[in-house]
Amino acid sequence: MKKVALLVLVILCSAAKASFATPSAPVLSVATTGINVSVSWTAVPGATGYQLSYAPYPYTGPETIESIDMGTQTSVSADLWSGAAYYVAVQAYDHEGSSGYSDVEAFSITGTHCCPVVCQLKYCNLLL
């Protein structure tokens, strides 16, 4: 009888743990064309949103990391300036918490055109 009770307890604990799992990490893709960078990631089943994080390349410390709540969007495109270089990563989240980070990708802009003056981000013009 004790073995059956222990087995039931293990099954219940496993089921409870599975129901409180955070989302898996999205898969990130980055592409640049001229001064444009496009960042996209895979949709994660059960995720209610995504947090995009970025920092200058080369990395100069944790105080330079910025994050944007992307809501349910799974892509973003921005016109930057020649010489702009950043690391980007994304996390999925739901009511239980956040996933780990996707792979961290680095990119640099080698185009020669200037970007518009309007900025929605601290370091670039994000076209949401």
C-alpha positions as CSV (number, residue, x, y, z in Angstrom):
1,M,0.0,0.0,0.0
2,K,2.8,2.4,0.8
3,K,4.4,1.7,-2.6
4,V,1.1,2.6,-4.3
5,A,0.8,5.8,-2.3
6,L,4.4,6.8,-3.1
7,L,3.8,6.1,-6.8
8,V,0.7,8.3,-6.7
9,L,2.6,11.1,-4.9
10,V,5.4,10.9,-7.5
11,I,2.9,11.1,-10.4
12,L,1.0,14.0,-8.8
13,C,4.2,15.9,-8.2
14,S,5.4,15.3,-11.7
15,A,2.1,16.5,-13.2
16,A,2.1,19.6,-11.0
17,K,5.7,20.4,-12.0
18,A,4.9,20.0,-15.7
19,S,1.9,22.3,-15.4
20,F,4.0,25.1,-13.9
21,A,6.8,24.9,-16.5
22,T,8.0,28.1,-18.2
23,P,8.1,28.3,-22.0
24,S,11.0,27.0,-23.9
25,A,13.5,29.4,-25.5
26,P,12.7,30.8,-29.0
27,V,15.1,30.2,-31.9
28,L,16.5,33.6,-33.0
29,S,17.4,34.7,-36.6
30,V,19.1,38.0,-37.6
31,A,19.6,39.3,-41.1
32,T,21.1,42.6,-42.3
33,T,20.6,44.4,-45.7
34,G,22.3,47.7,-46.0
35,I,21.4,49.7,-42.9
36,N,18.4,47.5,-42.1
37,V,18.4,44.8,-39.5
38,S,15.6,42.2,-39.2
39,V,15.3,40.1,-36.1
40,S,12.8,37.3,-35.9
41,W,12.2,34.3,-33.7
42,T,10.1,31.2,-33.6
43,A,6.8,31.3,-31.8
44,V,6.8,29.3,-28.7
45,P,3.7,27.2,-27.8
46,G,2.0,28.6,-24.7
47,A,4.0,31.8,-24.7
48,T,2.0,35.0,-24.1
49,G,4.8,37.3,-25.1
50,Y,8.5,37.9,-25.9
51,Q,11.2,40.1,-24.3
52,L,13.9,41.3,-26.8
53,S,17.2,42.2,-25.2
54,Y,20.1,44.0,-26.8
55,A,23.5,45.5,-25.9
56,P,26.2,47.2,-27.9
57,Y,28.9,45.1,-29.6
58,P,31.5,44.9,-28.2
59,Y,29.9,44.3,-24.9
60,T,30.8,47.0,-22.3
61,G,29.0,45.8,-19.2
62,P,25.5,44.8,-17.8
63,E,24.4,48.5,-17.5
64,T,24.3,48.7,-21.3
65,I,21.8,45.8,-21.7
66,E,18.3,47.1,-22.7
67,S,15.1,45.2,-23.1
68,I,11.8,45.7,-24.9
69,D,8.6,43.9,-24.3
70,M,7.5,42.8,-27.8
71,G,4.1,41.5,-26.8
72,T,3.1,38.7,-29.1
73,Q,5.3,40.0,-32.1
74,T,7.8,37.5,-33.4
75,S,9.8,39.9,-35.5
76,V,11.1,43.4,-35.7
77,S,12.9,45.5,-38.3
78,A,15.0,48.6,-37.9
79,D,17.0,51.0,-40.0
80,L,20.2,51.8,-38.1
81,W,23.4,53.7,-39.0
82,S,26.6,52.5,-40.6
83,G,28.9,51.2,-37.9
84,A,26.0,50.2,-35.5
85,A,26.8,46.8,-33.9
86,Y,24.7,45.0,-31.3
87,Y,24.1,41.7,-29.5
88,V,20.5,40.5,-29.5
89,A,18.6,37.7,-27.7
90,V,15.0,37.0,-27.0
91,Q,13.0,35.2,-24.2
92,A,9.5,33.9,-24.3
93,Y,7.3,34.4,-21.3
94,D,3.9,33.3,-19.9
95,H,2.1,33.6,-16.5
96,E,4.6,31.1,-15.0
97,G,7.7,33.0,-15.9
98,S,10.3,33.4,-18.6
99,S,12.2,31.0,-20.8
100,G,16.0,31.0,-21.0
101,Y,17.5,33.2,-23.6
102,S,17.6,32.2,-27.2
103,D,21.1,32.0,-28.7
104,V,22.8,35.4,-28.5
105,E,23.4,36.8,-32.0
106,A,25.7,39.7,-32.9
107,F,25.3,41.9,-36.0
108,S,27.0,45.0,-37.4
109,I,25.7,47.5,-40.0
110,T,28.1,48.3,-42.9
111,G,25.6,50.3,-45.0
112,T,26.4,53.9,-45.9
113,H,23.0,55.7,-45.5
114,C,21.9,57.6,-42.5
115,C,18.8,56.5,-40.6
116,P,15.8,58.7,-39.7
117,V,16.0,61.0,-36.7
118,V,12.9,59.6,-34.8
119,C,14.1,57.1,-32.2
120,Q,11.9,54.7,-30.2
121,L,14.8,52.9,-28.7
122,K,17.7,54.4,-26.8
123,Y,20.2,53.3,-29.5
124,C,18.3,52.7,-32.8
125,N,15.2,53.5,-34.8
126,L,12.9,50.6,-34.1
127,L,10.1,50.2,-36.6
128,L,7.4,48.2,-34.8
